[in-house]
Every structure is written in C-alpha cells, then in structure tokens.
Amino acid sequence: MANLFDVREMLKMAVREEQAGYDYYLFLSQNARAEEVRNLTGRIADMEKYHEKLFTGLLDSLEDYQPTENYPGEYESYLNALMEGRMFPEENKAEFMIEAAQKGDLTAINIALMFERSTLLLFREIENFVPEKNLKTREIIKKIITEEKQHLIDLSVMKNKLR
C-alpha cells in the first residue's frame, strides 16, 4: 500500500519552524546592534511563540486526513524538499545565529527574510492539505499566514532602513 500524506507531519514541521524562528528572533532582539532591529525582532519572536502554540493546538485537534500518494515515495520526497529550504540548521544553531549577528544587522535581516519566505511556503502547503471541512483549522492557518506576511513586510521595511 502506498504511503499517505499526513498533515500532522507538516504541522510538526511548522512547530519546529516556529521554534527555530523564535530562537533566532529572540537572539537578535538581544544582540542586534540597532535598537530598531532589537525591537522589531522582539515583537516577531513573541509572534513566533504564539504561532508555535497555535500549531501545537491544531496538532491536538485535527482529525485524521491523509490523501494518498500519486506514486511511491512522493510524500517522503516532498517533505525532504520542503525541509531543504529550512534556513536554520538543526545542529550548530547557536553558532549560526552568532555568525549571522556578527555579520551585522542587515545580514541578519536578510536571513530572516529568507526564513519567512520558506516558512510561508510551508504554511501554504499545510493549508492545502487541511480538509475543507476543518474550517476552524483552515481559519487559524490563514491567520498565521497573514501574520507571517506582515513579518515579511516589516522585515523588508527594516532592510530598506538599514541600507
């Protein structure tokens, strides 16, 4: 029997992404050179923590839904492709954050922008796999996507200020 797509696995990925984002933004809020950057990244860190809690709650409440694969290995290949786009490495995460901060606020913001773009892609894919009948879950994911888009806007504005 073919493997099945599992929206729960994608939600677990979303939780990990939000945890990584929280760690990165919290680090920047404490170590960025410019006060504006520290304030912005502190606010975004708070939102990432909130999103993590929302995704964790969705994991607990979402009923089973698993569309079948079109070919053997599709699910695993797809998850691997999504994870390749991750900005924050699992290992040496602290070193990565320190290096980014040491390169300056502009570099740290550019990394944050790349992170937010890859996160948005993941969240849109999660939205696609949540059944239409799970209206509350879909509404929460859409709300998070809207907030992540705002992170992109805020970070872009900051990037332009730092240039």
C-alpha positions in Angstrom: 0.0 0.0 0.0 1.3 3.5 -0.8 2.4 5.8 1.9 -0.1 8.6 2.8 0.4 12.3 3.1 -0.1 13.3 6.8 -1.0 16.8 7.6 0.1 16.1 11.2 3.7 15.7 10.0 3.5 19.0 8.2 2.1 20.6 11.4 5.1 19.2 13.3 7.4 20.8 10.8 5.5 24.1 11.3 6.0 23.8 15.1 9.8 23.2 14.6 10.0 26.1 12.2 8.3 28.4 14.7 10.6 27.3 17.4 13.6 27.9 15.3 12.2 31.3 14.3 11.5 32.2 17.9 15.1 31.3 18.9 16.6 33.3 16.1 14.4 36.4 16.6 14.9 36.3 20.4 18.7 36.1 19.9 18.5 39.1 17.5 16.4 41.0 19.9 19.2 40.7 22.5 22.2 41.0 20.2 21.3 43.2 17.2 23.3 46.5 17.0 20.4 48.8 16.2 17.6 49.4 18.8 15.0 49.4 15.9 16.1 45.9 14.9 16.1 44.7 18.5 12.5 46.0 19.0 11.2 44.5 15.7 12.8 41.1 16.3 11.5 41.0 19.8 8.0 41.6 18.5 8.4 38.9 15.9 9.8 36.5 18.5 6.6 36.9 20.5 4.5 36.2 17.4 6.6 33.1 16.6 6.0 31.7 20.1 2.3 32.4 19.7 2.2 30.6 16.3 4.0 27.7 17.8 1.2 27.3 20.4 -1.5 27.6 17.7 0.1 24.9 15.6 0.6 22.7 18.7 -3.1 23.1 19.4 -4.0 22.2 15.8 -2.0 19.0 16.1 -4.1 18.0 19.1 -7.5 18.9 17.5 -7.1 17.9 13.8 -8.9 14.8 12.8 -7.2 12.2 10.6 -6.9 13.1 7.0 -4.4 11.5 4.7 -4.7 11.8 0.9 -2.9 9.0 -0.9 0.3 9.5 -2.9 0.3 9.6 -6.7 3.5 7.4 -6.8 5.6 5.5 -4.2 7.8 7.8 -2.2 6.0 11.1 -3.1 5.3 12.1 0.5 8.9 11.5 1.7 10.4 13.3 -1.3 8.1 16.2 -0.8 8.8 16.6 2.9 12.5 16.3 2.2 12.2 19.1 -0.5 10.4 21.3 2.0 12.9 20.7 4.7 15.8 21.5 2.3 14.6 25.1 2.3 14.9 25.5 6.0 17.0 28.4 7.0 18.1 27.3 10.4 20.3 24.2 10.8 19.3 21.6 13.4 22.9 21.3 14.5 25.1 24.2 15.4 22.0 26.5 15.6 23.7 28.7 18.2 26.8 29.1 16.1 24.7 30.0 13.1 22.8 32.7 15.0 26.0 34.2 16.4 27.7 34.3 13.0 24.6 36.0 11.5 24.5 38.6 14.2 28.3 39.3 13.9 27.9 39.9 10.2 25.6 42.8 11.0 22.0 43.7 11.3 21.5 43.9 7.5 22.7 40.3 7.1 20.6 39.1 10.0 17.5 40.7 8.5 18.3 39.2 5.1 18.4 35.8 6.7 15.1 36.5 8.5 13.5 37.4 5.2 14.6 34.1 3.6 13.4 32.3 6.7 10.0 33.9 6.4 9.6 33.1 2.7 10.4 29.4 3.3 8.0 29.4 6.2 5.2 30.9 4.2 5.7 28.2 1.5 5.4 25.5 4.2 2.3 27.1 5.7 0.6 27.4 2.4 1.2 23.8 1.7 -0.2 22.9 5.1 -3.3 24.9 4.3 -3.6 22.9 1.0 -3.7 19.6 2.9 -6.2 20.5 5.6 -9.6 19.3 4.6 -12.2 21.9 3.6 -14.5 20.6 6.4 -11.9 21.7 9.1 -13.0 25.3 8.8 -11.6 26.4 12.2 -8.2 24.9 11.4 -8.1 26.5 8.0 -9.0 29.9 9.5 -6.2 29.6 12.1 -3.7 28.7 9.4 -4.9 31.6 7.2 -4.5 34.0 10.2 -0.9 32.7 10.7 -0.1 33.1 7.0 -1.4 36.7 7.2 0.8 37.4 10.2 3.8 35.8 8.6 3.2 38.1 5.5 3.3 41.0 7.9 6.6 39.8 9.2 7.9 39.9 5.6 6.7 43.4 5.2 8.1 44.6 8.5 11.5 43.0 7.8 11.6 44.4 4.2 11.0 47.9 5.6 13.7 47.4 8.2 16.1 46.1 5.4 15.5 49.3 3.4 16.2 51.4 6.5 19.5 49.6 7.1 20.8 50.0 3.6 
